[in-house]
Amino acid sequence: MDHYIYFRQLSDEDKLNMKNELERFGWKIGGEASMAHSPNHIPSESKVSFYILSCPNNKEVQFPEGYFPSNNEKCTLCGLPVSVTYSKTH
């Protein structure tokens, strides 16, 4: 089962740091995409990017700090949320 991490407006450096941190935690990034998502269709707010992660199928793997469940759906293989939102905490 795939997992999805949604985020908005990160710099290239922040995205690289996020990728490196996820890999240190045992995740494998399978792809990146973006989509329009704004109820008001405001261009600066409308782009949401996301990473597609392969399930680690490992109960020991966790998400790093700053990741919050987007819904209540849990993976049947690892028990973690299928969709999470990343919030940069500085």
N, C-alpha and C positions, 0 to 999 in steps of 0.2 A: 504494500500500500504506500502511496506517495503522501508526503507531508508538504504543506505550503506555508511559507513565511511571507507575510505582506508588510510592506514598508512604503513610506513616502519620502521623497526629496532627500536622499542621502548623497553625499559627495562620493566621488570615485574612491577616495581614501577610506571613507566610512564603510562603503560596500566591501572593499578589500579586507578591512579589519573584521567585518562581520563574517565574511567567508572563512577567514583564517580561524576565527574563534569557533565557528560551527564545526570545522574539520577537526580542531583539537578536541572537541566534545564527542567526536565519533560519527558525525554526519557526512554524507556524500551528496554534493549538490549536483543535480541532474540537469538543471537548466534555469534560465531566468526569462521572465516575460513581464509585460506591463499591460494595463488596461485603463480605460476611462472609467472613473467612478466618482461622480459628484452629483448630488441631487440638484445643485444649482448650476451645473455645467460651467463652473469657473475654471478656466484653463490651468491656473496655478495650483488649484486644489484637486483637479480631476484625475491626475495620473497616479495610479497606484502600481507599484512594481511588486513582483514576488519571485521568490526562489522556489523551485520544485526540488524537494529532497527525497532521496530514496530512504525507505524505512530501514533503520539499522537492525531491526528484528532482534533487539537486545534490551532487556529490561534495565540494564545499567546505564544506558545512554539517557541524557537529559538535555533540555534546552538551557543555554546559558542565561544569566540574569538579563532582564529587560524584554523577555518574550512572554506574551500574554495570550491565553486561548481566545480565538475569534468566535468559537461556538462550542457546543458541548460534545461534538463528535470525537470519539476516541478510536485510535488505531487498534485493530484486533490482534496485531502482532506484538506491538511494544507497549500498548496501553497509554501512550502519550496523545495529546491533542493532534488532530489531523491538520487543523489550520491554526496558526498563531500570528499575532501581530507584533512586530518589533518596534519598540519605542526607545529612541536614543536617549540615554540617561546620562547627562553631563551636568 
